[in-house]
């Protein structure tokens, strides 16, 4: 076939266009496959095709278990690939299999680079971490705890205490409980010592935060501040430390006598509602969720107080921690529980912007705010809500 000049130009244009599109798609594909963090699990005799679930352990990323991300295992173990921003090192929860159980969860510090998890089995027995600096330092910390002669049998002590509680044996509970309390006290002392000796390690923040480490994530604000102050800027350059510092700073703004931080969030019809629009009234800023059993149990008390004082300058503004795609569950709960006041939510679970602003760590939770926007009381439950309201709304 003979191609004239005009046809040749057109043919060249088509070829060039196809090539450009192909290169663009190739670039997008390659870019999408670029990860800077790899979690490699080495589990002997692991069956292929098992779901390995994972999620970041913070309010912004936390999801209900059925929405956790997952990869499928191979005969060698599993590989999780992630992108971690600068200063985004964080606590990652990993679970092998579909059954959620406290003993099966592994909490690790994950940051840029490779984290290798070696374990005896899928229950994460005898875990050893290696790879990047964070993994090595966390492994060193665990080895430091294990080096104490008094903690050699820590897992056995913990199991004995659990079994005694299950059997409801008073004598065994007293003995094993005492042993566990002593062992936990030693672990905490050693953790403080390790943190003091490693002020440049980001793993310090992980040790302070993780529920399975010696502090159980239950440090007081004073303890958190003291430890964070001793850490270098490098050690605090991760999401765990950043979130703790934010919470400590924000908490001062949420004390009784402070002006309640203003916010705007959409109501059930998608219309924006601001806290400031309630000025002139006493308002109970109520945090709850349709999935929260204690919240649903407390709702009748809130309804009773609302009906008693709603004509005396009192109202309720509820913020829901319901999850993405669960709007119907939220609306149904409002109707079922007869919650006839204003409701807002961005349906982002614990990542709800108002939840983060008010540093909510458990629900139900609430703030009683005066007509001038100042916080008058916090976490009023049961009859305490009515009694407190009666003090301010006597007439």
LINCOR-V791997 format. One line per field, one symbol per residue. ss: DSSP state (H for helix, E for strand, L for the rest). burial: b if it has 16 or more other C-alpha atoms within 10 Angstrom, else e. A space follows every 50 residues. Layout:
BEGIN
ss->???
burial->???
END
This chain:
BEGIN
ss->LLLLHHHHHHHHHHHHHHHHHHHHHHHHHHHHLLLLEEEEEEELLLLLLL EEEEEELLLLLLLLHHHLEEEELELLEEEEEELLLLLLLEEEEEEELLLL LHHHLEEEEELLEEEEEEELLLLLLLLEEEELHHHHHHHHHHHHHHLLHH HLLHHHHHHHHHHHHHHLLHHHHHHHHHHHHHHHHHHHHHHHHHHHHLLL LLHHHHHHHLLLLLLLLLLLHHHHHHHHHHLLLLLLLLHHHHHHHHHHHH HHLLLLLLELLLLEEEELLLLEEEHHHHLLLEEEEEEELLLLHHHHHHHH HHHHHHHHHHHHLEEEEEEELLLLLLHHHHHHHHHHLLLLLEEELLLLHH HLHHHHHLLLLLLLEEEEELLLLEEEEELLLLHHHHHHHHHHLLL
burial->eeeeeeeeeeeeeeeeeeeeeeeeeeeeeeeeeeeebbbbbbbeebeeeb bbbbbbbbbeebbeeeebebbbbbeebbbbebebeebbbbbbbbbbbeee eeeebbbbbbbbbbbbbbbeebbbeebbbbbbbbbbbbbbbbeebeeeee beebeebbebbbebbeeeeeebbeebbebbeebbebbbebbbebbeebbb bbbbbbbbbbeebbbeeeeeeeebeebbeebeeebbbbbbbebbbebbeb eebbbbeebbbeebbbbeeeeebebeebeebbbbbbbbbbbeeebbeebe bbbebbeebbeeebbbbbbbbbbeeebeebeebbeeeebeeebbbbbbbb bbbbbbbbbbeebbbbbbbbeebbbbbbbbebeebbeebeeeeee
END
